[in-house]
Amino acid sequence: MAGLYDRYVLPRLIDWACSHDSIGTQRQIVVPMAKGTVLEVGIGSGLNLPYYDRNKVKNIIGIDPGVGVLKLGEKRFTDSDIPLEVLQESAEKIPLETNSVDSVLLTWAGCSIPDIETALCEMRRVLRPGGQLVFCEHGRSDDPKIARMQDMLNKVWPYFAGGCNVNRDFQALIKQAGFEFKELDMFYAMKEAKPVSFHFRGIAEPV
């Protein structure tokens, strides 16, 4: 039963949640920052595809370990007007050569990658010198009161939300993986749901 839920029900719930207007607003801001050869980590059902800047992007390589969510994106992938390759792979072991992409795009996927530290190091590895990590992730609030609520919530949240964690500090994680920030904004995307909507958005480059 758990296998059926993970393959058929959960992908549709995630796709629905990630289609929220507040997330669409952030996609309009962050996705056009990607350029050149782009690795999109956690491409899911392809919700970012309409937002790429066609004048800046040469091609996209999308990776995602989820069979069900990739199935949902088949039409978007086929209809893409940007050259696109989709691989069913995990971010902890990216099947690309070192220094092979210009941009890595990470949006609302880092919260559910089991070994996020290793994954971020892999993203750094595949970036060319001068490349960029473009990101928008929800995670640990800078308000101690909200952060404590997130720690409590995270004891159960991942079990119902496909492994999503609400309390990861992406500012610290990205820095620890060997990046420096060129742009970083931190904010609540939904003031009425602060424990699940504190966001980190920006651009980081390998040190």
N, C-alpha and C positions, 0 to 999 in steps of 0.2 A: 504493500500500500504506500509506504514512504517513497519507493522508487517512482510510482505513478504520479504522486503528488509533486515530487521534485522535477519530473520530466514534463508534465503536462499542465498542472495547475499553477505551481509557483512561477514559472516563466511568464505566464499571462498576468499574474498579479504584479510582478516586478515591472513588466512592460507598461501596465496601466499606471502604476505609481510614478514611473519615470516619465510619463507623459503629462504630468501635472504642469499647469501654467507657470508656476514659479521656477520649475526646472527648465522649461522651454525658454524662459527669459534669460537664464544663465547660459544656456547653450548658444544663444544669439551673441553673447559677449565673448565666450571663451573659445568656441570651436574655430572661428575665423582667424585666431592667432596662429593656428598650425600652418606649416608651410613645407614645401619640398616633398620629399618622401616621408610619409607620415605612418608611424606605427600607432594604431588605436588599440589600447589595452582595454579589454572588456567591451568589445564592440557590440555585444548583445544582439538586439534585433535591428541595429542600424539607425537608431533614433537621431544620431548626430549627423548623418549623411547630408541632410538638406542644408546644413549650416556651414559647410566648408566653403572657403573662398576659392572659387574655381580658377582665379587668376594667380593664386599663390601655391596651390597644391599640385604636385606632379602625379602622385599615386598614393594609394592607401593600402596598408597591410593591417588587417584586423585580426586580433586573436581573442578567443573566448573559449573556456573549457565546457560551456554548457550546450548540450545537444538541443535541448528544448527551446532555449531562447534563440539560438542560431536558426532553428527551423522557422521561428516566427519572422525572422528577418529575410527570408529567401527572396521575396519579391523586391524588397528595398535593395538588396545586394545586386540582383539581376538588372534592376532599372538604373543603377548608379551611372551617372555620366562622367565619373572620375574612375580611371583604372583602379580596380579593387580586387584584392586577394584576401580571402577569409580562411583562417586556419583554426581548427579546433585544438587549441593549445593553452597551456597555463602560463601565467606571467612569471612564475618562479623559475622557468627554464625556457626563455624565449628562443625559438629556433631560427635566429637570424645571426649574421656575422657581426663581429665587433665593429663599431664605427660605420654602420650601414644605413642609418636613417637620420633625417634632418630634424624631425619633431617626433616626440612621443605625446600622445593625447591620452590623458587619464581623467575620466569623468564618471563619478558615482560608481566606480568599480573597486577602488582601493579599499573601501570599507569591508569588502567581502573576500578579498584575496587572503587565503589562510596564512601565508608567510609573507607579509607585506614588506618586511625589511629586505628579504632576498629579492623580491620582485622589483623593488625600487633600484637595487644595485644592478639588476639585469637591464632595467630601462637605461640607466646611466651607461652601461657597457655598450649597448647597441647605438647610442647616439654618437654622431660624428663630432669632432672638435668644433665648437661653436654652435652645436645643436641645442635644442631647448625641450624641456619638459613643460607642457602646457596642461594645467590641471584645474579641476573644480571638484572638490570632495567635501562631504559633510563629516564632521568629527567633533573632537573634544572642545567644548566651549572654554573661552578665557575667563568666564565667570565661575569662580569656585563653587558657588551654590548650584549652578546648572551642571557643572562637571560632576558633582557628587550625585545628582539625580541621574546623570548618564551612566555612571558606574553601577548604580543600582539597576537601572533599566537593562543594561547590557548583560546582566546575569540570565535574562530570558529572551531578549530581543533576537539574538542570532538564530535561535531555534525556530522562530516563526517567520524570519525575514531572509531566508536563504543565506545565512552566514554573515549578514550585515552587522557590523559593529558601529555603535554610535559614539564611542569614546576614544577613537584613535586621534592622536595629536599629529596631524599631517605637517604642521610647521616643523616640529622636531624630527619626524621621520624622514622627510625630504632632505633636511639639512644633514642628518646622520648618514644618509646614503651617498653623500659626496656632492651635493648641489649647493649653489648659492642663489638666493632669490634676486630676480630682476624686478619682479612685480609681485606683490602679495596683498590681497584684500581679505579681511575676515569679517563675517557678518552673519546675521540670522536671515535666512531666506523666508521664513514664516514666523512672525513674532508670536503667533498663537501656538506654535509647536516647537519651542526653543530646544528641548533636549534632542530632537532629531533633525534640526535644521541649521545648526551652526556650520558655516561653510568656510573653506579655504580656497581661494581662487587666485591664479596668477601664472607666472612664468619663472622657471628656475633653469640654470645652466650648470653643466658639470664643472667642478672646480679644476 
